[in-house]
Amino acid sequence: MYKVLIWIAVVSLGVLMVKTQFLTSSTFGPFKEDCMQLPGATEARCDCLAKYVHKHFSDNEVKLIRANQVNDPDFKFKVEEVLARGNQSCAAEK
């Protein structure tokens, strides 16, 4: 029985380490802070928009979006589309 508990503890520790090292977003907070600078922004809406954007883009893509370095027209269209849908979704969520 104790072997099962030790195995569960080891697996849980491994999952925790992988999650904290590799699955955390380094751009979530900065994106949310950028959103908060916009007029009429609320913390709940910016949190919702940051989650929505991070569902659709990787950290590297969010870095490009924040730096306004989107040069590909197709990617730029996708960014505008995702931001528009995210704003609608988060406004309806209130």
C-alpha positions as protocol buffer text, in pm:
chain_id: "A"
residue {
  index: 1
  type: MET
  ca { x: 0 y: 0 z: 0 }
}
residue {
  index: 2
  type: TYR
  ca { x: 278 y: 243 z: 88 }
}
residue {
  index: 3
  type: LYS
  ca { x: 436 y: 185 z: -254 }
}
residue {
  index: 4
  type: VAL
  ca { x: 119 y: 314 z: -419 }
}
residue {
  index: 5
  type: LEU
  ca { x: 121 y: 629 z: -204 }
}
residue {
  index: 6
  type: ILE
  ca { x: 488 y: 690 z: -279 }
}
residue {
  index: 7
  type: TRP
  ca { x: 422 y: 640 z: -651 }
}
residue {
  index: 8
  type: ILE
  ca { x: 131 y: 889 z: -640 }
}
residue {
  index: 9
  type: ALA
  ca { x: 350 y: 1141 z: -455 }
}
residue {
  index: 10
  type: VAL
  ca { x: 634 y: 1108 z: -707 }
}
residue {
  index: 11
  type: VAL
  ca { x: 401 y: 1145 z: -1005 }
}
residue {
  index: 12
  type: SER
  ca { x: 228 y: 1445 z: -845 }
}
residue {
  index: 13
  type: LEU
  ca { x: 561 y: 1612 z: -778 }
}
residue {
  index: 14
  type: GLY
  ca { x: 667 y: 1549 z: -1138 }
}
residue {
  index: 15
  type: VAL
  ca { x: 345 y: 1698 z: -1273 }
}
residue {
  index: 16
  type: LEU
  ca { x: 386 y: 2002 z: -1049 }
}
residue {
  index: 17
  type: MET
  ca { x: 744 y: 2056 z: -1165 }
}
residue {
  index: 18
  type: VAL
  ca { x: 653 y: 2028 z: -1533 }
}
residue {
  index: 19
  type: LYS
  ca { x: 357 y: 2262 z: -1491 }
}
residue {
  index: 20
  type: THR
  ca { x: 551 y: 2532 z: -1308 }
}
residue {
  index: 21
  type: GLN
  ca { x: 854 y: 2514 z: -1537 }
}
residue {
  index: 22
  type: PHE
  ca { x: 702 y: 2470 z: -1880 }
}
residue {
  index: 23
  type: LEU
  ca { x: 331 y: 2549 z: -1879 }
}
residue {
  index: 24
  type: THR
  ca { x: 326 y: 2892 z: -1718 }
}
residue {
  index: 25
  type: SER
  ca { x: 292 y: 3193 z: -1941 }
}
residue {
  index: 26
  type: SER
  ca { x: 550 y: 3470 z: -1915 }
}
residue {
  index: 27
  type: THR
  ca { x: 329 y: 3707 z: -2117 }
}
residue {
  index: 28
  type: PHE
  ca { x: -2 y: 3676 z: -1933 }
}
residue {
  index: 29
  type: GLY
  ca { x: 72 y: 3942 z: -1670 }
}
residue {
  index: 30
  type: PRO
  ca { x: 231 y: 4194 z: -1906 }
}
residue {
  index: 31
  type: PHE
  ca { x: -54 y: 4152 z: -2157 }
}
residue {
  index: 32
  type: LYS
  ca { x: -309 y: 4211 z: -1881 }
}
residue {
  index: 33
  type: GLU
  ca { x: -116 y: 4520 z: -1763 }
}
residue {
  index: 34
  type: ASP
  ca { x: -114 y: 4658 z: -2119 }
}
residue {
  index: 35
  type: CYS
  ca { x: -489 y: 4601 z: -2135 }
}
residue {
  index: 36
  type: MET
  ca { x: -540 y: 4784 z: -1804 }
}
residue {
  index: 37
  type: GLN
  ca { x: -382 y: 5096 z: -1959 }
}
residue {
  index: 38
  type: LEU
  ca { x: -669 y: 5128 z: -2207 }
}
residue {
  index: 39
  type: PRO
  ca { x: -950 y: 5371 z: -2124 }
}
residue {
  index: 40
  type: GLY
  ca { x: -1252 y: 5207 z: -1960 }
}
residue {
  index: 41
  type: ALA
  ca { x: -1066 y: 4882 z: -1888 }
}
residue {
  index: 42
  type: THR
  ca { x: -1162 y: 4674 z: -1586 }
}
residue {
  index: 43
  type: GLU
  ca { x: -953 y: 4407 z: -1422 }
}
residue {
  index: 44
  type: ALA
  ca { x: -1214 y: 4137 z: -1487 }
}
residue {
  index: 45
  type: ARG
  ca { x: -1241 y: 4223 z: -1856 }
}
residue {
  index: 46
  type: CYS
  ca { x: -862 y: 4239 z: -1904 }
}
residue {
  index: 47
  type: ASP
  ca { x: -821 y: 3907 z: -1722 }
}
residue {
  index: 48
  type: CYS
  ca { x: -1084 y: 3754 z: -1951 }
}
residue {
  index: 49
  type: LEU
  ca { x: -921 y: 3899 z: -2263 }
}
residue {
  index: 50
  type: ALA
  ca { x: -574 y: 3781 z: -2156 }
}
residue {
  index: 51
  type: LYS
  ca { x: -707 y: 3427 z: -2107 }
}
residue {
  index: 52
  type: TYR
  ca { x: -884 y: 3440 z: -2444 }
}
residue {
  index: 53
  type: VAL
  ca { x: -575 y: 3563 z: -2628 }
}
residue {
  index: 54
  type: HIS
  ca { x: -351 y: 3306 z: -2461 }
}
residue {
  index: 55
  type: LYS
  ca { x: -586 y: 3027 z: -2572 }
}
residue {
  index: 56
  type: HIS
  ca { x: -527 y: 3128 z: -2935 }
}
residue {
  index: 57
  type: PHE
  ca { x: -162 y: 3238 z: -2939 }
}
residue {
  index: 58
  type: SER
  ca { x: 168 y: 3112 z: -2801 }
}
residue {
  index: 59
  type: ASP
  ca { x: 388 y: 3321 z: -2571 }
}
residue {
  index: 60
  type: ASN
  ca { x: 616 y: 3410 z: -2863 }
}
residue {
  index: 61
  type: GLU
  ca { x: 320 y: 3528 z: -3070 }
}
residue {
  index: 62
  type: VAL
  ca { x: 188 y: 3735 z: -2780 }
}
residue {
  index: 63
  type: LYS
  ca { x: 533 y: 3893 z: -2747 }
}
residue {
  index: 64
  type: LEU
  ca { x: 517 y: 3994 z: -3114 }
}
residue {
  index: 65
  type: ILE
  ca { x: 165 y: 4132 z: -3070 }
}
residue {
  index: 66
  type: ARG
  ca { x: 266 y: 4335 z: -2764 }
}
residue {
  index: 67
  type: ALA
  ca { x: 572 y: 4473 z: -2946 }
}
residue {
  index: 68
  type: ASN
  ca { x: 354 y: 4556 z: -3249 }
}
residue {
  index: 69
  type: GLN
  ca { x: 585 y: 4351 z: -3472 }
}
residue {
  index: 70
  type: VAL
  ca { x: 316 y: 4167 z: -3667 }
}
residue {
  index: 71
  type: ASN
  ca { x: 430 y: 4186 z: -4029 }
}
residue {
  index: 72
  type: ASP
  ca { x: 254 y: 3892 z: -4196 }
}
residue {
  index: 73
  type: PRO
  ca { x: -86 y: 4011 z: -4331 }
}
residue {
  index: 74
  type: ASP
  ca { x: -254 y: 3677 z: -4259 }
}
residue {
  index: 75
  type: PHE
  ca { x: -128 y: 3672 z: -3902 }
}
residue {
  index: 76
  type: LYS
  ca { x: -226 y: 4036 z: -3857 }
}
residue {
  index: 77
  type: PHE
  ca { x: -580 y: 3951 z: -3975 }
}
residue {
  index: 78
  type: LYS
  ca { x: -593 y: 3659 z: -3730 }
}
residue {
  index: 79
  type: VAL
  ca { x: -478 y: 3884 z: -3444 }
}
residue {
  index: 80
  type: GLU
  ca { x: -743 y: 4145 z: -3523 }
}
residue {
  index: 81
  type: GLU
  ca { x: -1009 y: 3876 z: -3551 }
}
residue {
  index: 82
  type: VAL
  ca { x: -915 y: 3708 z: -3222 }
}
residue {
  index: 83
  type: LEU
  ca { x: -900 y: 4040 z: -3038 }
}
residue {
  index: 84
  type: ALA
  ca { x: -1241 y: 4142 z: -3174 }
}
residue {
  index: 85
  type: ARG
  ca { x: -1399 y: 3809 z: -3078 }
}
residue {
  index: 86
  type: GLY
  ca { x: -1226 y: 3820 z: -2739 }
}
residue {
  index: 87
  type: ASN
  ca { x: -1358 y: 4169 z: -2670 }
}
residue {
  index: 88
  type: GLN
  ca { x: -1711 y: 4060 z: -2764 }
}
residue {
  index: 89
  type: SER
  ca { x: -1687 y: 3746 z: -2557 }
}
residue {
  index: 90
  type: CYS
  ca { x: -1553 y: 3927 z: -2251 }
}
residue {
  index: 91
  type: ALA
  ca { x: -1809 y: 4210 z: -2282 }
}
residue {
  index: 92
  type: ALA
  ca { x: -2092 y: 3954 z: -2292 }
}
residue {
  index: 93
  type: GLU
  ca { x: -1948 y: 3773 z: -1991 }
}
residue {
  index: 94
  type: LYS
  ca { x: -2013 y: 4063 z: -1753 }
}
